[in-house]
Every structure is written in C-alpha cells, then in structure tokens.
Amino acid sequence: MGIIERYSLLVAILATIVGVFSIILAYIGYLKFKQADKLVEKKLKAKMQDFEMQLDDKLVLIQNANSKIQASYNTDDADAKLDLLHQAEQIYPKAYNLYNSIGYAYLTKNQKYEAIKAFETAIKIRPKDIAGYNDIINLYTKYNDKKLVDKYFKQASKIDKDAKEKIKIVNL
C-alpha cells in the first residue's frame, strides 16, 4: 500500500468518524430542542394558570365593590350611602361608576368641593368614559360656572365627537 492510499484511507476513516459524530450531535440537539419546547410549554401553562387565578381574584374584588355600590343606591341616608361607597373604594378603587356615585352622594350633602373631587377622579380613572364628563358638567351647570362647563365640554368632545348630544343636563 502506497502513501497516498494510506492517507486516503485515514482521511476516509476520519471523515466517517466526524460524520457519525456530527449525526450524534445533531440527534442530541434535536432531543434537547424537543425538551426545550416542552419546558417552554410547561412554563407558559403555569403562567397562564397564575394569570387566571389573579384575574379570578380581581373579579371577586370587583364584584364585592359593585355590590357595595349597588347597595348604596338603595339607601336615602347620605352618610350610609357614603359609607358603602367608601367601603367599595377600599375594596376596588377602580370600580366602574364608583366616583360618580360618590360625587352624587356628596351633592346630597351639599358638599360641592368633595363632589367635584369625586367627579374629577372618575374622569382621571376613566378618561374616555363620557359619564364622568356628564356628571361634572351637570354640577358646574347647577352652579352657573360657564367657564368650567365649557372646559369639560371641550375635553369630552376630544374623546367623543358626539359628546354634546350625549351629555344630558339634568337638575341636580
């Protein structure tokens, strides 16, 4: 056997070894990739379950707060109404219509400044909800403050082009 033949045999053996080694490494990589995919799926499932539990907890808080708000509608006693509404605020301060209801409760006690703060909070929490603007516009209409009525109509018109038609002026 000549020198070239020996080297060609050695090169062929080395190439075969490298090829087999590459196939083994590719198979190991494939197995690891399948495990990684399952691991990601398992972590994603755990995060989704955690999210669902947090959502359930939040929904319970919202439901509890809303039950206090609803109960406040059934009492004529302004202090009892405010007590229920402040309980709702402690449970879930972002409950829908909470601060609008607080504002009206303060109005029944002729506490204009507190009512204004409540209506402004309603707008701050839900700046795209026309109800908050409706309530504060009605309050300023009652007190003949045209400048502030115009200010809040302008703000409401920025979020809803039909704000002037949607806002109902009522006798507070």
C-alpha positions as a Python dict, from the first residue, in 0.01 Angstrom:
ca = {
    (1, 'M'): (0, 0, 0),
    (2, 'G'): (135, 335, -106),
    (3, 'I'): (150, 653, 98),
    (4, 'I'): (-142, 812, -88),
    (5, 'E'): (-360, 509, -36),
    (6, 'R'): (-279, 506, 337),
    (7, 'Y'): (-363, 876, 373),
    (8, 'S'): (-682, 839, 172),
    (9, 'L'): (-791, 554, 396),
    (10, 'L'): (-703, 758, 704),
    (11, 'V'): (-892, 1062, 566),
    (12, 'A'): (-1193, 843, 483),
    (13, 'I'): (-1191, 693, 835),
    (14, 'L'): (-1160, 1040, 992),
    (15, 'A'): (-1437, 1175, 769),
    (16, 'T'): (-1660, 884, 869),
    (17, 'I'): (-1586, 940, 1238),
    (18, 'V'): (-1657, 1315, 1204),
    (19, 'G'): (-1977, 1239, 1009),
    (20, 'V'): (-2100, 990, 1270),
    (21, 'F'): (-2007, 1234, 1548),
    (22, 'S'): (-2198, 1512, 1367),
    (23, 'I'): (-2505, 1291, 1334),
    (24, 'I'): (-2487, 1205, 1705),
    (25, 'L'): (-2456, 1575, 1797),
    (26, 'A'): (-2747, 1665, 1566),
    (27, 'Y'): (-2963, 1396, 1728),
    (28, 'I'): (-2871, 1517, 2079),
    (29, 'G'): (-2956, 1874, 1970),
    (30, 'Y'): (-3289, 1755, 1834),
    (31, 'L'): (-3371, 1580, 2163),
    (32, 'K'): (-3273, 1891, 2363),
    (33, 'F'): (-3485, 2107, 2133),
    (34, 'K'): (-3788, 1883, 2193),
    (35, 'Q'): (-3728, 1906, 2569),
    (36, 'A'): (-3693, 2285, 2549),
    (37, 'D'): (-4021, 2306, 2360),
    (38, 'K'): (-4196, 2103, 2630),
    (39, 'L'): (-4031, 2313, 2903),
    (40, 'V'): (-4149, 2636, 2740),
    (41, 'E'): (-4498, 2491, 2705),
    (42, 'K'): (-4498, 2387, 3073),
    (43, 'K'): (-4382, 2733, 3187),
    (44, 'L'): (-4635, 2904, 2963),
    (45, 'K'): (-4913, 2685, 3103),
    (46, 'A'): (-4805, 2768, 3462),
    (47, 'K'): (-4800, 3142, 3383),
    (48, 'M'): (-5144, 3118, 3223),
    (49, 'Q'): (-5282, 2942, 3532),
    (50, 'D'): (-5129, 3213, 3753),
    (51, 'F'): (-5283, 3483, 3533),
    (52, 'E'): (-5624, 3315, 3552),
    (53, 'M'): (-5603, 3298, 3933),
    (54, 'Q'): (-5511, 3667, 3952),
    (55, 'L'): (-5797, 3750, 3717),
    (56, 'D'): (-6039, 3547, 3929),
    (57, 'D'): (-5920, 3730, 4241),
    (58, 'K'): (-5966, 4066, 4068),
    (59, 'L'): (-6314, 3972, 3950),
    (60, 'V'): (-6413, 3881, 4306),
    (61, 'L'): (-6290, 4222, 4426),
    (62, 'I'): (-6483, 4397, 4150),
    (63, 'Q'): (-6796, 4200, 4233),
    (64, 'N'): (-6765, 4284, 4604),
    (65, 'A'): (-6710, 4653, 4531),
    (66, 'N'): (-7002, 4663, 4289),
    (67, 'S'): (-7232, 4501, 4545),
    (68, 'K'): (-7148, 4789, 4784),
    (69, 'I'): (-7214, 5043, 4508),
    (70, 'Q'): (-7548, 4876, 4427),
    (71, 'A'): (-7640, 4871, 4796),
    (72, 'S'): (-7567, 5244, 4816),
    (73, 'Y'): (-7836, 5305, 4553),
    (74, 'N'): (-8095, 5155, 4789),
    (75, 'T'): (-8047, 5397, 5077),
    (76, 'D'): (-8159, 5756, 5111),
    (77, 'D'): (-7927, 5822, 5405),
    (78, 'A'): (-7633, 6018, 5257),
    (79, 'D'): (-7393, 5911, 5532),
    (80, 'A'): (-7485, 5542, 5493),
    (81, 'K'): (-7452, 5581, 5115),
    (82, 'L'): (-7106, 5737, 5151),
    (83, 'D'): (-7002, 5469, 5398),
    (84, 'L'): (-7094, 5195, 5148),
    (85, 'L'): (-6921, 5377, 4865),
    (86, 'H'): (-6603, 5428, 5066),
    (87, 'Q'): (-6610, 5059, 5154),
    (88, 'A'): (-6630, 4985, 4781),
    (89, 'E'): (-6339, 5223, 4726),
    (90, 'Q'): (-6130, 5030, 4979),
    (91, 'I'): (-6214, 4701, 4808),
    (92, 'Y'): (-6153, 4811, 4448),
    (93, 'P'): (-6080, 5179, 4383),
    (94, 'K'): (-6121, 5143, 4006),
    (95, 'A'): (-6477, 5006, 4022),
    (96, 'Y'): (-6695, 5139, 3745),
    (97, 'N'): (-6916, 5434, 3841),
    (98, 'L'): (-6775, 5444, 4196),
    (99, 'Y'): (-6655, 5803, 4195),
    (100, 'N'): (-6958, 5924, 4001),
    (101, 'S'): (-7174, 5775, 4278),
    (102, 'I'): (-6953, 5927, 4547),
    (103, 'G'): (-6989, 6266, 4378),
    (104, 'Y'): (-7367, 6248, 4379),
    (105, 'A'): (-7369, 6135, 4742),
    (106, 'Y'): (-7164, 6441, 4835),
    (107, 'L'): (-7401, 6661, 4638),
    (108, 'T'): (-7692, 6537, 4851),
    (109, 'K'): (-7495, 6664, 5150),
    (110, 'N'): (-7425, 6997, 4971),
    (111, 'Q'): (-7052, 6925, 4978),
    (112, 'K'): (-6966, 7073, 4639),
    (113, 'Y'): (-6587, 7055, 4676),
    (114, 'E'): (-6595, 6684, 4766),
    (115, 'A'): (-6835, 6616, 4478),
    (116, 'I'): (-6601, 6794, 4234),
    (117, 'K'): (-6304, 6589, 4357),
    (118, 'A'): (-6502, 6268, 4312),
    (119, 'F'): (-6616, 6357, 3957),
    (120, 'E'): (-6261, 6458, 3865),
    (121, 'T'): (-6135, 6125, 3998),
    (122, 'A'): (-6394, 5947, 3784),
    (123, 'I'): (-6257, 6128, 3479),
    (124, 'K'): (-5897, 6056, 3576),
    (125, 'I'): (-5966, 5684, 3617),
    (126, 'R'): (-6177, 5656, 3300),
    (127, 'P'): (-6080, 5949, 3078),
    (128, 'K'): (-6263, 5802, 2778),
    (129, 'D'): (-6593, 5748, 2958),
    (130, 'I'): (-6839, 6025, 2883),
    (131, 'A'): (-7029, 5965, 3212),
    (132, 'G'): (-6766, 6142, 3423),
    (133, 'Y'): (-6781, 6447, 3200),
    (134, 'N'): (-7159, 6438, 3205),
    (135, 'D'): (-7164, 6447, 3585),
    (136, 'I'): (-6912, 6728, 3629),
    (137, 'I'): (-7076, 6934, 3354),
    (138, 'N'): (-7409, 6896, 3534),
    (139, 'L'): (-7250, 7006, 3860),
    (140, 'Y'): (-7096, 7318, 3707),
    (141, 'T'): (-7422, 7390, 3523),
    (142, 'K'): (-7603, 7381, 3857),
    (143, 'Y'): (-7358, 7636, 3998),
    (144, 'N'): (-7367, 7852, 3680),
    (145, 'D'): (-6994, 7817, 3612),
    (146, 'K'): (-6998, 7854, 3233),
    (147, 'K'): (-6619, 7861, 3207),
    (148, 'L'): (-6583, 7516, 3365),
    (149, 'V'): (-6885, 7379, 3178),
    (150, 'D'): (-6714, 7483, 2853),
    (151, 'K'): (-6381, 7337, 2970),
    (152, 'Y'): (-6533, 6994, 3036),
    (153, 'F'): (-6746, 7002, 2719),
    (154, 'K'): (-6425, 7067, 2526),
    (155, 'Q'): (-6249, 6775, 2698),
    (156, 'A'): (-6549, 6549, 2639),
    (157, 'S'): (-6558, 6649, 2271),
    (158, 'K'): (-6194, 6540, 2234),
    (159, 'I'): (-6284, 6186, 2335),
    (160, 'D'): (-6623, 6171, 2165),
    (161, 'K'): (-6722, 6391, 1874),
    (162, 'D'): (-7089, 6345, 1968),
    (163, 'A'): (-7035, 6449, 2331),
    (164, 'K'): (-7269, 6748, 2313),
    (165, 'E'): (-7555, 6521, 2204),
    (166, 'K'): (-7472, 6252, 2462),
    (167, 'I'): (-7436, 6474, 2766),
    (168, 'K'): (-7771, 6523, 2936),
    (169, 'I'): (-7812, 6832, 3151),
    (170, 'V'): (-8033, 6747, 3448),
    (171, 'N'): (-8148, 6937, 3751),
    (172, 'L'): (-7920, 6819, 4031),
}
